[in-house]
Amino acid sequence: MALDDSKNSIAKLFLHDKPFLLLKVINDSKSPVYAAMISKKIDCSYAYIVRLIKVMNKIGITYFEGSNHKKIINLTQKGKKIFKLLSEIK
């Protein structure tokens, strides 16, 4: 999934179920969230989840905490706003 500066790229990203479910898992989790955990919860490949997270990280929706091997994934304030707006649509 290439990231370009157009609004279309963001629309294309969120008009699918898996990106929304990824945000939901991160937002709703009470414990640290890892890519492998997300892939299991939403029944999606680990590689696809990592790719989505990288795109979301580039556009400022997620950020990482921790070491290179165990990255905890969190939502930024922008990510929380986007999740809230998308939740109201669904």
C-alpha positions, 0 to 999 in steps of 0.5 A: 500500500503506497502512501501518497499525499492525496486525500484519496490514499487515506480514504482508500486505507479506511474504506476496508474492514481490517484497518478499522479493526486494527484501530479498534484492537489498539484502542480497546486493549487494556494491555500492551498491543503487538502486531502479532496479537492484532493479526490473531485477533482480526484474523489477518496475516502478520505481514499485512498488519505490519504494513498497515501499521507502517502506513499509519505510523507515516501519517501520524495515526500510530506510534511505537514504544519499546525496543526493535523486537518488541514494539508496543503499538499505540494510537496518537491523538490523531489516531484516536480522533479518526477511530472515534469518527469511524466508530460513529459511521459504522 
